[in-house]
Amino acid sequence: MNAGKSSKSGSSREDRLKAALKANLARRKAQARARTDDEAEQEQTAPSRTNKEEDDG
């Protein structure tokens, strides 16, 4: 596949892909943490209100 290209350019591409993948994974982990922190905070601030609304309906 890379017959016309040197191995150096192939490895630099792999390095860029590794770096992009690592950054993407870190970003997704941060988003997941923020989401779970938000949900936990909402449960702590208003658990009785949510239950009351369900009972009234």
Biopython code that builds the backbone (N, CA, C, O; Angstrom):
import numpy as np
from Bio.PDB.StructureBuilder import StructureBuilder

atoms = [
    (1, "MET", "N", (0.803, -1.200, 0.000)),
    (1, "MET", "CA", (0.000, 0.000, 0.000)),
    (1, "MET", "C", (0.849, 1.269, 0.000)),
    (1, "MET", "O", (0.610, 2.180, -0.793)),
    (2, "ASN", "N", (1.817, 1.327, 0.869)),
    (2, "ASN", "CA", (2.661, 2.504, 0.976)),
    (2, "ASN", "C", (3.973, 2.294, 0.244)),
    (2, "ASN", "O", (5.028, 2.669, 0.757)),
    (3, "ALA", "N", (3.934, 1.712, -0.925)),
    (3, "ALA", "CA", (5.153, 1.397, -1.667)),
    (3, "ALA", "C", (5.905, 2.657, -2.059)),
    (3, "ALA", "O", (7.136, 2.649, -2.066)),
    (4, "GLY", "N", (5.217, 3.729, -2.382)),
    (4, "GLY", "CA", (5.856, 4.952, -2.820)),
    (4, "GLY", "C", (6.263, 5.875, -1.688)),
    (4, "GLY", "O", (6.950, 6.869, -1.920)),
    (5, "LYS", "N", (5.855, 5.567, -0.482)),
    (5, "LYS", "CA", (6.129, 6.453, 0.643)),
    (5, "LYS", "C", (7.208, 5.859, 1.526)),
    (5, "LYS", "O", (7.364, 4.640, 1.598)),
    (6, "SER", "N", (7.943, 6.716, 2.190)),
    (6, "SER", "CA", (8.957, 6.232, 3.117)),
    (6, "SER", "C", (8.290, 5.803, 4.421)),
    (6, "SER", "O", (7.181, 6.234, 4.738)),
    (7, "SER", "N", (8.973, 4.960, 5.159)),
    (7, "SER", "CA", (8.405, 4.473, 6.414)),
    (7, "SER", "C", (8.313, 5.586, 7.450)),
    (7, "SER", "O", (7.505, 5.506, 8.375)),
    (8, "LYS", "N", (9.136, 6.627, 7.303)),
    (8, "LYS", "CA", (9.105, 7.732, 8.252)),
    (8, "LYS", "C", (7.764, 8.466, 8.192)),
    (8, "LYS", "O", (7.205, 8.818, 9.231)),
    (9, "SER", "N", (7.246, 8.698, 6.983)),
    (9, "SER", "CA", (5.968, 9.397, 6.871)),
    (9, "SER", "C", (4.833, 8.528, 7.405)),
    (9, "SER", "O", (3.864, 9.040, 7.966)),
    (10, "GLY", "N", (4.955, 7.225, 7.231)),
    (10, "GLY", "CA", (3.940, 6.320, 7.762)),
    (10, "GLY", "C", (3.928, 6.316, 9.279)),
    (10, "GLY", "O", (2.862, 6.285, 9.894)),
    (11, "SER", "N", (5.106, 6.348, 9.886)),
    (11, "SER", "CA", (5.163, 6.350, 11.344)),
    (11, "SER", "C", (4.702, 7.691, 11.907)),
    (11, "SER", "O", (4.097, 7.736, 12.978)),
    (12, "SER", "N", (4.985, 8.793, 11.191)),
    (12, "SER", "CA", (4.521, 10.088, 11.683)),
    (12, "SER", "C", (2.997, 10.168, 11.603)),
    (12, "SER", "O", (2.354, 10.785, 12.452)),
    (13, "ARG", "N", (2.430, 9.542, 10.583)),
    (13, "ARG", "CA", (0.977, 9.492, 10.475)),
    (13, "ARG", "C", (0.405, 8.686, 11.637)),
    (13, "ARG", "O", (-0.589, 9.079, 12.248)),
    (14, "GLU", "N", (1.044, 7.556, 11.935)),
    (14, "GLU", "CA", (0.585, 6.739, 13.064)),
    (14, "GLU", "C", (0.697, 7.513, 14.368)),
    (14, "GLU", "O", (-0.184, 7.426, 15.223)),
    (15, "ASP", "N", (1.776, 8.268, 14.522)),
    (15, "ASP", "CA", (1.942, 9.073, 15.731)),
    (15, "ASP", "C", (0.844, 10.122, 15.853)),
    (15, "ASP", "O", (0.311, 10.354, 16.938)),
    (16, "ARG", "N", (0.510, 10.758, 14.720)),
    (16, "ARG", "CA", (-0.578, 11.749, 14.739)),
    (16, "ARG", "C", (-1.905, 11.098, 15.076)),
    (16, "ARG", "O", (-2.698, 11.654, 15.836)),
    (17, "LEU", "N", (-2.151, 9.922, 14.513)),
    (17, "LEU", "CA", (-3.398, 9.220, 14.802)),
    (17, "LEU", "C", (-3.474, 8.800, 16.269)),
    (17, "LEU", "O", (-4.528, 8.904, 16.896)),
    (18, "LYS", "N", (-2.356, 8.327, 16.811)),
    (18, "LYS", "CA", (-2.315, 7.947, 18.226)),
    (18, "LYS", "C", (-2.620, 9.147, 19.111)),
    (18, "LYS", "O", (-3.388, 9.050, 20.067)),
    (19, "ALA", "N", (-2.010, 10.275, 18.782)),
    (19, "ALA", "CA", (-2.217, 11.487, 19.569)),
    (19, "ALA", "C", (-3.668, 11.955, 19.487)),
    (19, "ALA", "O", (-4.255, 12.360, 20.490)),
    (20, "ALA", "N", (-4.240, 11.897, 18.285)),
    (20, "ALA", "CA", (-5.634, 12.310, 18.119)),
    (20, "ALA", "C", (-6.571, 11.373, 18.874)),
    (20, "ALA", "O", (-7.534, 11.822, 19.494)),
    (21, "LEU", "N", (-6.293, 10.086, 18.822)),
    (21, "LEU", "CA", (-7.118, 9.110, 19.529)),
    (21, "LEU", "C", (-7.045, 9.318, 21.030)),
    (21, "LEU", "O", (-8.057, 9.248, 21.728)),
    (22, "LYS", "N", (-5.837, 9.576, 21.524)),
    (22, "LYS", "CA", (-5.648, 9.805, 22.956)),
    (22, "LYS", "C", (-6.393, 11.057, 23.405)),
    (22, "LYS", "O", (-7.035, 11.056, 24.456)),
    (23, "ALA", "N", (-6.310, 12.120, 22.618)),
    (23, "ALA", "CA", (-7.006, 13.366, 22.956)),
    (23, "ALA", "C", (-8.517, 13.170, 22.920)),
    (23, "ALA", "O", (-9.235, 13.680, 23.781)),
    (24, "ASN", "N", (-8.996, 12.432, 21.925)),
    (24, "ASN", "CA", (-10.420, 12.166, 21.806)),
    (24, "ASN", "C", (-10.921, 11.364, 22.998)),
    (24, "ASN", "O", (-11.975, 11.666, 23.558)),
    (25, "LEU", "N", (-10.163, 10.341, 23.386)),
    (25, "LEU", "CA", (-10.554, 9.517, 24.525)),
    (25, "LEU", "C", (-10.583, 10.339, 25.809)),
    (25, "LEU", "O", (-11.504, 10.202, 26.614)),
    (26, "ALA", "N", (-9.587, 11.185, 26.000)),
    (26, "ALA", "CA", (-9.552, 12.041, 27.184)),
    (26, "ALA", "C", (-10.748, 12.987, 27.209)),
    (26, "ALA", "O", (-11.351, 13.204, 28.260)),
    (27, "ARG", "N", (-11.091, 13.549, 26.050)),
    (27, "ARG", "CA", (-12.239, 14.458, 25.965)),
    (27, "ARG", "C", (-13.537, 13.728, 26.287)),
    (27, "ARG", "O", (-14.384, 14.252, 27.011)),
    (28, "ARG", "N", (-13.696, 12.515, 25.749)),
    (28, "ARG", "CA", (-14.908, 11.740, 26.012)),
    (28, "ARG", "C", (-15.025, 11.344, 27.470)),
    (28, "ARG", "O", (-16.122, 11.346, 28.028)),
    (29, "LYS", "N", (-13.898, 11.001, 28.100)),
    (29, "LYS", "CA", (-13.911, 10.668, 29.525)),
    (29, "LYS", "C", (-14.316, 11.878, 30.357)),
    (29, "LYS", "O", (-15.090, 11.754, 31.306)),
    (30, "ALA", "N", (-13.794, 13.042, 30.001)),
    (30, "ALA", "CA", (-14.129, 14.269, 30.716)),
    (30, "ALA", "C", (-15.614, 14.586, 30.578)),
    (30, "ALA", "O", (-16.258, 15.001, 31.542)),
    (31, "GLN", "N", (-16.156, 14.390, 29.373)),
    (31, "GLN", "CA", (-17.579, 14.628, 29.151)),
    (31, "GLN", "C", (-18.422, 13.663, 29.967)),
    (31, "GLN", "O", (-19.437, 14.059, 30.539)),
    (32, "ALA", "N", (-18.015, 12.407, 30.028)),
    (32, "ALA", "CA", (-18.757, 11.401, 30.792)),
    (32, "ALA", "C", (-18.722, 11.739, 32.280)),
    (32, "ALA", "O", (-19.731, 11.617, 32.974)),
    (33, "ARG", "N", (-17.548, 12.166, 32.770)),
    (33, "ARG", "CA", (-17.438, 12.550, 34.177)),
    (33, "ARG", "C", (-18.338, 13.736, 34.480)),
    (33, "ARG", "O", (-19.012, 13.753, 35.510)),
    (34, "ALA", "N", (-18.360, 14.716, 33.607)),
    (34, "ALA", "CA", (-19.191, 15.901, 33.814)),
    (34, "ALA", "C", (-20.667, 15.521, 33.833)),
    (34, "ALA", "O", (-21.441, 16.036, 34.640)),
    (35, "ARG", "N", (-21.050, 14.610, 32.934)),
    (35, "ARG", "CA", (-22.435, 14.160, 32.886)),
    (35, "ARG", "C", (-22.832, 13.448, 34.172)),
    (35, "ARG", "O", (-23.905, 13.714, 34.714)),
    (36, "THR", "N", (-21.994, 12.554, 34.666)),
    (36, "THR", "CA", (-22.335, 11.822, 35.889)),
    (36, "THR", "C", (-22.325, 12.748, 37.091)),
    (36, "THR", "O", (-23.127, 12.573, 38.008)),
    (37, "ASP", "N", (-21.419, 13.745, 37.107)),
    (37, "ASP", "CA", (-21.408, 14.716, 38.195)),
    (37, "ASP", "C", (-22.685, 15.545, 38.185)),
    (37, "ASP", "O", (-23.250, 15.829, 39.242)),
    (38, "ASP", "N", (-23.146, 15.936, 36.990)),
    (38, "ASP", "CA", (-24.386, 16.700, 36.868)),
    (38, "ASP", "C", (-25.577, 15.895, 37.377)),
    (38, "ASP", "O", (-26.405, 16.407, 38.130)),
    (39, "GLU", "N", (-25.657, 14.645, 36.965)),
    (39, "GLU", "CA", (-26.767, 13.793, 37.389)),
    (39, "GLU", "C", (-26.750, 13.582, 38.892)),
    (39, "GLU", "O", (-27.804, 13.618, 39.528)),
    (40, "ALA", "N", (-25.594, 13.365, 39.468)),
    (40, "ALA", "CA", (-25.477, 13.165, 40.909)),
    (40, "ALA", "C", (-25.887, 14.424, 41.666)),
    (40, "ALA", "O", (-26.542, 14.351, 42.705)),
    (41, "GLU", "N", (-25.493, 15.577, 41.132)),
    (41, "GLU", "CA", (-25.843, 16.839, 41.770)),
    (41, "GLU", "C", (-27.350, 17.076, 41.724)),
    (41, "GLU", "O", (-27.933, 17.538, 42.705)),
    (42, "GLN", "N", (-27.982, 16.765, 40.602)),
    (42, "GLN", "CA", (-29.426, 16.942, 40.474)),
    (42, "GLN", "C", (-30.173, 16.017, 41.422)),
    (42, "GLN", "O", (-31.186, 16.416, 41.995)),
    (43, "GLU", "N", (-29.694, 14.792, 41.598)),
    (43, "GLU", "CA", (-30.350, 13.854, 42.501)),
    (43, "GLU", "C", (-30.244, 14.334, 43.941)),
    (43, "GLU", "O", (-31.176, 14.142, 44.722)),
    (44, "GLN", "N", (-29.131, 14.951, 44.306)),
    (44, "GLN", "CA", (-28.942, 15.430, 45.665)),
    (44, "GLN", "C", (-29.772, 16.672, 45.949)),
    (44, "GLN", "O", (-30.228, 16.852, 47.078)),
    (45, "THR", "N", (-29.979, 17.527, 44.966)),
    (45, "THR", "CA", (-30.660, 18.799, 45.208)),
    (45, "THR", "C", (-32.175, 18.666, 45.226)),
    (45, "THR", "O", (-32.837, 19.397, 45.964)),
    (46, "ALA", "N", (-32.750, 17.755, 44.437)),
    (46, "ALA", "CA", (-34.211, 17.708, 44.352)),
    (46, "ALA", "C", (-34.767, 16.297, 44.198)),
    (46, "ALA", "O", (-35.547, 16.060, 43.275)),
    (47, "PRO", "N", (-34.405, 15.354, 45.055)),
    (47, "PRO", "CA", (-34.981, 14.015, 44.886)),
    (47, "PRO", "C", (-36.447, 13.953, 45.318)),
    (47, "PRO", "O", (-37.235, 13.230, 44.708)),
    (48, "SER", "N", (-36.823, 14.696, 46.356)),
    (48, "SER", "CA", (-38.200, 14.630, 46.834)),
    (48, "SER", "C", (-39.157, 15.336, 45.873)),
    (48, "SER", "O", (-40.304, 14.913, 45.727)),
    (49, "ARG", "N", (-38.708, 16.387, 45.227)),
    (49, "ARG", "CA", (-39.556, 17.101, 44.279)),
    (49, "ARG", "C", (-39.905, 16.218, 43.087)),
    (49, "ARG", "O", (-41.052, 16.204, 42.640)),
    (50, "THR", "N", (-38.936, 15.489, 42.577)),
    (50, "THR", "CA", (-39.173, 14.596, 41.449)),
    (50, "THR", "C", (-40.170, 13.511, 41.837)),
    (50, "THR", "O", (-41.082, 13.204, 41.069)),
    (51, "ASN", "N", (-40.005, 12.933, 43.016)),
    (51, "ASN", "CA", (-40.920, 11.884, 43.464)),
    (51, "ASN", "C", (-42.325, 12.431, 43.680)),
    (51, "ASN", "O", (-43.302, 11.742, 43.386)),
    (52, "LYS", "N", (-42.445, 13.645, 44.184)),
    (52, "LYS", "CA", (-43.753, 14.242, 44.425)),
    (52, "LYS", "C", (-44.477, 14.494, 43.115)),
    (52, "LYS", "O", (-45.684, 14.267, 43.025)),
    (53, "GLU", "N", (-43.755, 14.966, 42.085)),
    (53, "GLU", "CA", (-44.376, 15.219, 40.798)),
    (53, "GLU", "C", (-44.897, 13.916, 40.187)),
    (53, "GLU", "O", (-45.957, 13.914, 39.562)),
    (54, "GLU", "N", (-44.184, 12.830, 40.354)),
    (54, "GLU", "CA", (-44.625, 11.554, 39.810)),
    (54, "GLU", "C", (-45.881, 11.051, 40.524)),
    (54, "GLU", "O", (-46.760, 10.460, 39.897)),
    (55, "ASP", "N", (-45.964, 11.286, 41.835)),
    (55, "ASP", "CA", (-47.117, 10.834, 42.603)),
    (55, "ASP", "C", (-48.371, 11.647, 42.290)),
    (55, "ASP", "O", (-49.481, 11.114, 42.328)),
    (56, "ASP", "N", (-48.201, 12.936, 41.981)),
    (56, "ASP", "CA", (-49.343, 13.806, 41.686)),
    (56, "ASP", "C", (-49.988, 13.466, 40.348)),
    (56, "ASP", "O", (-51.183, 13.692, 40.162)),
    (57, "GLY", "N", (-49.199, 12.919, 39.407)),
    (57, "GLY", "CA", (-49.676, 12.689, 38.050)),
    (57, "GLY", "C", (-50.578, 11.548, 37.962)),
    (57, "GLY", "O", (-51.065, 11.228, 36.878)),
]
sb = StructureBuilder()
sb.init_structure("model")
sb.init_model(0)
sb.init_chain("A")
sb.init_seg("    ")
for serial, (resi, resn, name, xyz) in enumerate(atoms, 1):
    if name == "N":
        sb.init_residue(resn, " ", resi, " ")
    sb.init_atom(name, np.array(xyz, "f"), 0.0, 1.0, " ", f" {name:<3s}", serial, name[0])
structure = sb.get_structure()
